[in-house]
């Protein structure tokens, strides 16, 4: 029987074990030390590793990203925490224009093995500036890897793998998942980047979901199973590089695909997924249009009711998936 | 002033009626109360009396046609009167032409969005079935109707799912020849597979034998009712079935005695069916759950014991009911069973004859069937299937093999409300009663 811990405990355990194993690993960010992190992810780590390896910074996301990029360039393996994904806009200059380019510009003779960890997503009543999902901005940048784990097991294995990866990795956690529990082995293990996971096998319809939408899709699939609709759920886990093979195989099997993500639909990752499927041999297996269910075209509102309706919920997924499974579209 | 002849509503749950025959011809003078046509509901055939006096004209429903109730199917005209203008009787035909937006006439509530959307697309709100709260027509209802009406037809193009195109390509099927089953007529891969199967089938048929078109009989009237009820009852009611073997010596003896008396007095003979109806009704009094119905969250234990007797017709079957059979004498029951059966075969049963049954028996003994089980006639809780009485070799009390008349009966009961033991006790007691007819009067 594997022990169960929360998603945030799994993040902490991955960082702690990797820091114990490798002295080059350190954590840098706002309130990561004394306060233990805005979501208590690094709680207790300052006491364990001291202020040299758990570095509290001023409020300067550009500084955090720049320090991490530079440290990585000279051989360290920094973990930079950006308190809310919304603030990665400020870190982007270092991340996108510097970290992502270095390895190419030095002809492979320099690497930049940093991880930028950041929580995304809405659902906490934190309004416009603390609720966004910007993953697709970084997916668009060659030189970056983008990881989006959805279970405690995945988050530990993928974070350790990301720390050991020689490229800059944007590691996107979800606030609503921090308290979710699941089995996580105590020993260290890694999950390769670019490997999707079929979270539920099914025959009638494929849902490709990211972030918290994986859990919501699983709940929707359980309910639809009672109606005899058998749904397969593919969690890409890594958006760049993307495991196209698993997704295409699933769509070839079911012939119908619904893409669900929290980020705004226009320009979101769903468009990329849809194109990947349409360009592949899965095209000839499609029985219906590829559908996307995603965030509405608005900033996340402060009002809790409006916030709820701004992103897909279980009932929305049920409705859309049912329509598609029953070939009403 | 022309008098309208409409398809009448003669039954509570009737929505349509089938014209069986017209008894009067167009141009013929008819009087109030004269039979002008015969219609058939899903239960019975009904003679329709003339609603007035006049000349029958404008007959628009042919025998065999299924007509919604209230539809005008003919007129009665005065001498020299013409058919009403613009009211030429036409059976309801769905128009395929787009109709201009209409104000809904039935007092139906429509949401403002739905109303605007319907107007923008020229959709007739009257044609939409509401699904919203409080029977409101919502945006979703209009969208569904729009999807139904507007097939994306582009000249020279085929509307097909990518999967259908691939399967067609791989199997050299011409998509242009296929009908799509998907939304707005989109051809799905299943449509291509179905056409492939059909091809295979036709090829096989061509090799084996020339195709002879089957005779097609429309599923209407009684046949449709039988089809719908049997399916519903078989699917919705969990049946348990118990068979018991009854020694019929006692009944045969009792019947001989009774009929000897009847012959002397010139009364009708007592049939086996009449005896069975009486004995079953008597026994049911002590087994209320076999004479009950499951209705929603309640079990209704019926106080009346009304025994339905299945009667085979040339083209179906019908179950006339002997009401309060437990309270009637044998001679009365015998006369009633004979009368009901005769009228059933003549198609002369009225609604009251087939209503209110609480238990049904079906006797296929006359066909030599030894044993069978029947589908429950819901909402009744049970049906008894009676087999033929035949001489069989069985051991008597002393172990000697003797020949006795044996009848096998099988009870099918609704297992939701009748437990196995409850059904078994009923069957056991009925067997005892049938074998000892004197218990009927106990």
Interface residues (C-beta under 8 A of the other chain):
Chain A: X255 X283 X284 X285 X286 X287 X288 X327 X328 X329
Chain B: X147 X161 X162 X163 X164 X165 X166 X182 X183 X188 X189
